[in-house]
Amino acid sequence: MKVLLSGVLSLLLITSGSAQSTCGWNPDVDADYQISIMDILAILGVFGQVDSDQDGIWDDSDLCVDLSACNYLNDPSEACLFEDAFGICGGSGVFPELLVGSWAMSTAAGAVEVGPAAGSNEWYSSDPGGLQSAQYDDVYTFEADGSLTTNYNGSIIDAFQNYSEQTYTCSSSELNFTPGSDSGEIGSFELTPGTGACSCPFIGTTDGGLVYDIVSLTDNTLILQTQGDNVNCNPAELYFTYVLTRIDTGNDDETGEGYPAADSYPGMTLVWSDEFDGNAINSSNWTHELGASGWGNNEWQNYTNAASNSSVADGFLTITARQEGSGYTSARLKSEDLQEFQYGRIDVRAKLPEGQGIWPAIWMLGGNFAESGWPSCGEIDIMELIGNLPSTTHGTAHWGSSFNVHQYTGNSISLPSGEQFSDAFHLFSVEWEANQISWLMDDVEFFSINSSQMNGQPYPFNQPFFFIFNIAVGGNWPGYPDASTSFPQEMTIDCIRVFQ
């Protein structure tokens, strides 16, 4: 039997030729090397691999005609003998999968911090949006094959020339990744000057070093630490922390370009979502509010339930504001008495409209609105934008026992380098706990409140709230459309998710 098997193996090796590649999986293993039916099937090429060293085990030393056909996929009960440095059976071991993709400097506070020791911000911590545009437009792309491409868009801020903007065309670096020594460490990577690479490569700032420790890596955020260096790339006595934000997912994004929505968060469960599948608005989640009453803000639109103003298709909810003769129509959807929640992380991924007098909002009202009225019920504005400032969104809270003691507070966050919220999808979120709420855009926190900030009024945010999506046209805050405003204008919502 052994002789026969050896002959078959030899024949397969001869006939497979250049179509073979290194096998990254362990198809089958018997500790005593006895021949099993799986071994025979593998030898006959059923799983596309060849035991090239004839040791009775198909592992990383052997050849596969088709990596995807290896027997580990067909029979996952078999133990995997080939795991990469990250514990992935058949993985490349080049990078953690989450690192692959394109990253840019975060606009959050503390995106760049400097101090006399690793993790210190004693000397400097950047303000929200406090870096220069030539830093925000730098894009760092880690490829699955272990290479790094740096796109500086033609210029950098040079720390060695008084932090002035300088022309810069270098775009690549040799990169070596080292996995962490235990499960609590992600690893580090080193940028190496080389042939065709930058003479003194860097991420973040030109006086950053060559070796970067990965402090934290999530779906959307990358935090690095490095020792600084001088103009000759020699170590200097300063240490940097950088916070970067993912600007793509590393693969095709079927829901449009932009910032992704997470499927999960550590320690939390997805308790409800609307992914806007199918071809109709889900009546178990949403009803329309109708009318042209001005809605307390002297708005001009008439809210309708017409498909021309709100529709679901291709995995999106689209709300459309239109000019209809001398008037305007739009839509306002609410989840009142259908989907109401108390606490959790709420994510809404959306692309926004723009234009003078256009006012999109993603917001929440207390479930006791019908009984208590506004502002006693409380209002959480997850996102508002006034269309003549298409690069800035706002997060706000409203409260007060009656209208004449109405209180509100909030903050805004802007995109860098002239980007607009109409260009791509972004993620608008609140993290809502008992007595505290925080607002985030693309996972960057930009505002928070707690129950101690009510100015003597009751804190209404420890109760269930419902959701509202709408586009208003005109109003006290955004002003009114003019000759520069184009119609129709759309707010496209990819998903809403509630994690608790």
C-alpha positions in Angstrom: 0.0 0.0 0.0 2.8 2.4 0.9 4.5 1.8 -2.5 1.2 2.3 -4.4 0.6 5.6 -2.5 4.1 6.7 -3.2 3.7 6.1 -6.9 0.4 8.0 -7.0 2.0 10.9 -5.1 4.9 11.1 -7.6 2.5 11.1 -10.5 0.5 13.9 -9.0 3.6 16.0 -8.3 4.7 15.6 -11.9 1.4 16.4 -13.5 0.5 19.4 -11.2 3.4 21.5 -12.3 3.4 25.3 -12.0 -0.3 25.4 -10.9 0.7 24.5 -7.4 1.4 26.8 -4.6 2.4 26.5 -0.9 -0.4 24.9 1.0 -1.5 27.1 3.9 -3.8 24.6 5.6 -3.6 21.3 7.4 -6.0 19.0 5.4 -5.6 15.8 7.5 -3.4 14.3 10.2 -3.1 11.0 12.0 -0.7 10.9 14.8 0.5 7.4 13.9 0.6 8.3 10.1 -1.9 5.5 9.4 -3.6 5.8 6.0 -7.3 6.9 6.3 -10.0 7.4 3.7 -9.3 11.2 4.0 -5.6 10.5 3.1 -6.6 8.5 0.0 -9.1 11.1 -1.1 -6.4 13.8 -0.7 -3.9 11.8 -2.6 -6.3 11.5 -5.5 -6.5 15.3 -5.6 -10.1 15.6 -4.2 -8.9 18.5 -2.0 -6.4 19.9 -4.4 -3.3 19.3 -2.4 -0.2 17.0 -2.6 1.9 15.5 0.2 5.1 16.6 -1.4 7.4 15.5 1.4 5.5 12.2 1.8 5.3 12.3 5.5 1.6 11.4 5.7 0.6 14.9 6.8 -0.5 17.7 4.5 0.9 20.9 6.1 2.8 24.1 5.3 5.6 22.1 3.7 3.3 20.7 1.1 1.6 22.0 -2.1 -1.9 23.0 -2.9 -3.4 23.4 -6.3 -6.3 25.4 -4.8 -5.9 26.9 -1.4 -9.6 27.3 -0.9 -10.2 23.6 -1.5 -7.9 22.3 1.2 -9.5 19.8 3.5 -9.5 22.0 6.6 -12.5 23.8 5.0 -14.2 20.6 4.1 -13.6 18.9 7.4 -13.0 21.5 10.1 -13.0 18.9 12.8 -9.4 18.1 11.8 -6.8 19.9 13.8 -4.9 22.8 12.1 -1.2 22.3 12.0 -0.5 25.6 10.3 -1.5 28.7 12.2 0.0 32.1 11.5 1.3 34.5 14.2 -2.2 35.7 14.9 -3.7 32.2 15.4 -5.5 32.2 12.0 -5.4 28.7 10.3 -3.8 29.2 7.0 -3.3 33.0 7.5 -0.5 34.9 6.0 0.9 36.1 9.3 1.9 39.4 7.7 -0.6 41.7 9.5 -3.5 41.6 11.9 -6.5 41.6 9.5 -7.9 44.8 11.1 -4.7 46.8 10.1 -5.3 46.2 6.4 -6.9 49.3 4.8 -6.4 53.1 4.7 -6.0 55.3 7.7 -5.7 59.1 8.3 -5.0 61.3 11.3 -8.1 61.6 13.6 -9.7 65.0 14.0 -10.3 64.3 17.7 -8.5 66.0 20.6 -5.2 64.3 21.4 -4.7 62.9 17.9 -1.0 63.9 18.3 0.5 63.9 21.8 4.2 64.4 22.7 6.0 63.9 26.0 9.3 62.8 27.6 8.1 59.2 27.9 6.0 56.7 25.9 2.3 57.6 26.4 3.0 61.0 27.9 1.3 64.2 26.7 3.2 66.5 29.0 4.6 68.7 26.2 1.8 68.8 23.7 -1.7 67.4 23.0 -3.6 68.5 19.8 -6.9 70.3 20.0 -10.0 68.9 18.1 -9.3 69.6 14.5 -6.0 71.2 15.6 -3.6 69.8 13.1 -2.9 71.4 9.8 -4.8 70.4 6.6 -1.5 69.0 5.1 -1.5 66.5 8.0 -5.2 65.5 7.8 -4.9 64.7 4.1 -2.1 62.2 4.5 -3.3 58.6 3.9 -1.5 55.5 5.1 -2.5 52.3 3.4 -1.5 48.9 4.8 -1.8 46.1 2.2 -2.5 42.5 3.0 0.9 41.5 1.4 2.7 43.5 4.1 3.5 46.6 2.1 2.7 50.2 3.1 1.8 53.1 0.8 1.9 56.7 2.1 0.0 59.3 0.1 0.9 62.8 1.4 -1.1 64.5 -1.4 2.0 66.5 -2.4 2.9 68.2 0.8 3.7 67.6 4.5 4.2 69.7 7.6 8.0 69.5 8.2 8.9 69.6 11.9 12.5 70.3 10.9 11.6 73.4 9.0 9.6 75.3 11.7 6.5 73.2 11.0 6.1 74.8 7.6 4.3 73.1 4.7 6.8 71.6 2.3 6.5 69.8 -1.0 6.8 66.0 -0.6 6.4 63.3 -3.1 7.8 60.2 -1.4 5.1 57.4 -1.2 6.5 54.1 0.0 8.5 52.4 2.8 9.7 48.9 3.5 7.9 47.6 6.5 8.6 44.8 8.9 5.8 43.7 11.3 6.5 41.9 14.6 3.6 40.2 16.4 3.2 40.8 20.2 4.9 38.3 22.5 1.6 37.5 24.3 -2.1 37.8 23.8 -2.2 41.2 25.4 0.1 42.7 22.8 -0.9 43.4 19.2 2.7 44.0 17.9 4.8 46.6 16.3 6.2 47.5 12.9 9.3 49.2 11.7 9.7 51.4 8.7 12.9 50.9 6.9 14.5 53.2 4.3 15.4 51.3 1.2 15.7 51.2 -2.5 12.7 53.0 -3.9 11.5 53.9 -0.4 11.5 57.1 1.5 14.9 58.1 2.8 13.4 58.8 6.3 9.9 57.4 6.3 7.3 58.4 8.9 3.7 58.2 10.0 2.0 61.2 11.6 4.8 63.8 11.9 8.2 64.0 10.3 9.9 63.8 13.7 8.2 60.6 14.5 10.4 57.5 14.6 10.8 54.3 12.6 9.4 51.8 15.1 5.7 52.0 16.0 4.0 50.1 18.8 0.3 49.3 18.1 -1.4 50.3 21.4 -4.9 49.8 20.2 -6.5 48.5 17.0 -10.3 48.4 16.4 -12.5 48.4 13.3 -12.2 52.1 13.1 -9.3 53.4 15.3 -5.6 52.8 15.3 -3.4 54.1 18.2 0.4 54.1 17.7 3.3 55.1 19.9 6.8 55.8 18.7 10.1 57.4 19.9 10.9 60.5 18.0 13.9 61.0 15.8 16.0 63.8 14.2 16.4 64.9 10.6 18.8 62.0 10.0 16.3 59.4 11.4 18.4 58.9 14.6 16.5 58.4 17.9 15.7 61.6 19.9 14.5 62.1 23.4 10.8 62.6 22.7 7.9 60.2 22.4 4.7 60.4 20.3 1.2 59.0 20.5 -0.9 59.1 17.3 -4.6 58.4 16.8 -5.6 57.5 13.3 -9.1 56.8 11.9 -10.0 54.3 9.2 -11.1 55.9 6.0 -12.0 52.7 4.3 -12.6 49.1 5.2 -9.7 47.5 3.3 -12.2 45.9 0.8 -15.1 46.8 -1.4 -17.8 48.8 0.4 -21.1 47.9 -1.1 -22.9 50.6 0.9 -21.0 53.5 -0.5 -17.7 55.2 0.2 -17.1 56.4 3.7 -16.8 55.4 7.4 -18.1 51.9 8.3 -20.7 50.9 10.9 -19.5 48.3 13.4 -21.3 45.0 13.6 -20.4 44.6 17.3 -18.7 46.1 20.3 -16.9 44.3 23.2 -19.3 43.6 26.0 -22.4 44.7 24.2 -25.2 43.0 22.2 -27.0 44.3 19.2 -30.6 44.5 20.5 -32.2 46.2 17.5 -31.4 47.5 14.0 -32.9 48.5 10.8 -30.7 47.7 7.8 -33.3 49.0 5.3 -33.4 45.8 3.3 -36.3 45.1 1.0 -38.3 47.7 -1.0 -40.5 49.3 1.6 -40.3 51.2 4.9 -40.8 48.7 7.7 -44.1 49.7 9.4 -43.0 47.8 12.6 -40.3 50.4 13.0 -41.5 53.7 11.5 -44.5 55.9 11.0 -44.7 59.2 9.1 -45.5 62.5 10.7 -47.5 64.6 8.2 -48.2 68.3 7.7 -46.9 71.8 7.0 -47.3 73.4 10.4 -43.8 75.0 10.6 -43.1 72.6 13.4 -42.2 75.4 15.9 -39.2 76.6 13.9 -41.0 78.5 11.0 -40.0 75.7 8.5 -41.4 75.7 5.0 -41.7 72.1 4.1 -44.8 69.9 3.9 -44.1 66.5 5.3 -45.7 63.7 3.2 -45.7 59.9 3.1 -45.2 59.9 -0.7 -42.6 57.5 -2.1 -41.1 60.6 -3.8 -40.1 61.9 -0.3 -39.2 58.7 1.5 -38.4 55.2 0.2 -36.3 52.1 0.8 -34.2 50.5 -2.0 -30.9 48.7 -2.4 -30.3 48.6 1.4 -30.9 52.4 2.0 -33.6 54.6 3.4 -33.7 57.8 1.4 -35.5 60.9 2.6 -35.8 63.5 -0.2 -36.6 67.2 0.1 -38.2 68.6 -3.1 -39.3 71.9 -4.5 -42.9 71.5 -5.7 -43.9 74.6 -7.5 -43.7 77.5 -5.0 -43.5 75.1 -2.0 -41.4 72.3 -0.7 -42.1 68.7 0.4 -40.0 66.3 2.5 -40.5 63.4 5.0 -40.3 62.9 8.7 -40.2 59.4 10.1 -40.5 58.4 13.8 -40.3 55.2 15.8 -42.7 56.4 18.6 -44.6 53.6 20.3 -42.8 51.1 18.0 -39.1 51.1 18.8 -38.1 52.9 22.0 -34.9 52.3 24.0 -33.3 53.3 27.2 -29.5 53.5 27.2 -26.9 51.9 24.9 -24.7 52.8 22.0 -26.7 54.1 19.0 -25.1 54.2 15.6 -26.6 55.8 12.4 -24.6 55.6 9.2 -25.7 58.3 6.8 -24.8 60.5 3.9 -26.2 64.0 4.3 -27.7 66.7 2.0 -26.3 70.3 1.6 -27.4 73.7 0.5 -28.6 77.0 2.0 -31.8 76.4 4.0 -31.5 72.6 4.1 -31.7 71.1 7.7 -31.3 67.3 8.1 -31.6 65.8 11.5 -31.2 62.4 13.2 -32.6 62.8 16.7 -34.6 61.4 19.6 -37.4 62.4 21.9 -38.5 61.0 25.3 -41.2 58.3 25.1 -43.4 60.5 27.4 -43.5 63.2 24.7 -47.3 62.8 24.2 -48.0 63.2 27.9 -45.3 65.7 29.0 -44.7 67.7 25.9 -41.4 69.4 24.8 -38.9 70.1 26.3 -39.9 68.3 29.4 -39.6 65.0 27.6 -36.0 65.7 26.7 -34.4 65.8 23.2 -31.2 64.1 22.1 -30.0 65.4 18.7 -27.6 62.7 17.5 -26.8 64.8 14.4 -28.0 68.1 12.9 -26.5 69.9 9.9 -27.3 73.3 8.4 -26.8 73.0 4.7 -24.7 76.2 4.2 -22.0 74.6 6.4 -21.8 71.2 4.8 -18.6 70.2 6.6 -19.9 70.6 10.1 -22.4 68.6 12.2 -23.8 69.3 15.6 -24.8 67.2 18.7 -27.2 68.8 21.2 -29.3 68.1 24.2 -32.5 69.9 25.1 -34.4 69.8 28.4 -36.5 71.9 30.8 -39.7 71.4 32.8 -41.5 73.9 30.6 -40.9 75.9 27.5 -40.1 79.1 29.4 -37.2 77.4 31.2 -35.9 75.6 28.1 -32.2 74.7 28.4 -29.8 73.3 25.8 -26.1 72.6 25.2 -24.1 71.0 22.5 -21.0 71.0 20.4 -20.0 70.6 16.7 -17.4 68.6 14.8 -16.0 69.4 11.3 -14.4 67.3 8.6 -10.9 68.2 7.5 -9.6 69.6 4.2 -12.9 70.8 2.8 -14.6 67.4 2.9 -18.4 67.5 3.1 -20.9 65.2 4.7 -22.6 65.0 1.3 -19.5 63.3 -0.2 -19.5 60.0 1.7 -21.2 58.1 4.5 -20.3 58.9 8.1 -21.2 57.3 11.4 -23.2 59.4 13.9 -23.4 58.0 17.4 -24.3 58.5 21.0 -23.1 56.4 24.0 -25.9 56.7 26.5 -25.7 55.6 30.1 -27.5 56.4 33.3 -26.9 60.1 34.0 -24.5 60.6 31.1 -24.5 60.9 27.3 -21.5 61.2 24.9 -21.7 62.2 21.2 -19.4 60.8 18.5 -18.8 61.2 14.8 -16.8 58.4 13.1 -16.0 57.1 16.6 -14.4 60.4 17.6 -16.1 61.8 20.8 -16.7 65.5 20.6 -19.3 66.3 23.3 -20.8 64.9 26.5 -23.2 65.9 29.3 -24.2 64.5 32.6 -27.0 65.0 35.2 -25.0 67.6 37.1 -25.3 70.1 34.2 -29.1 70.7 34.2 -29.0 74.2 35.6 -31.6 73.4 38.2 -34.0 71.6 35.8 -34.9 67.9 36.0 -32.7 65.4 34.1 -35.0 63.7 31.6 -32.6 61.3 29.9 -33.0 58.3 32.1 -36.1 57.0 30.3 -36.9 55.3 26.9 -36.6 57.5 23.8 -37.7 57.1 20.2 -36.0 58.1 16.9 -36.8 60.7 14.3 -35.3 61.1 10.8 -36.2 64.2 8.8 -35.0 66.9 6.4 -36.5 70.4 7.1 -36.5 73.1 4.5 -35.9 76.6 6.0 -36.4 77.5 9.6 -35.1 79.9 12.3 -31.7 78.3 12.5 -30.6 77.4 9.0 -32.4 80.3 7.3 -34.2 79.7 4.0 -33.4 78.5 0.5 -32.2 81.0 -2.0 -31.0 80.9 -5.6 -28.0 78.9 -4.7 -30.0 76.0 -3.3 -30.5 73.1 -5.6 -33.3 70.5 -5.3 -33.9 67.6 -4.8 -31.7 67.1 -1.7 -31.3 63.6 -0.1 -30.4 62.1 3.2 -29.4 58.5 2.7 -29.4 56.2 5.7 -27.6 52.9 5.5 -28.5 51.6 8.9 -29.4 52.3 12.5 -28.2 50.0 15.3 -28.7 49.9 19.0 -26.2 48.0 21.2 -26.7 47.5 24.9 
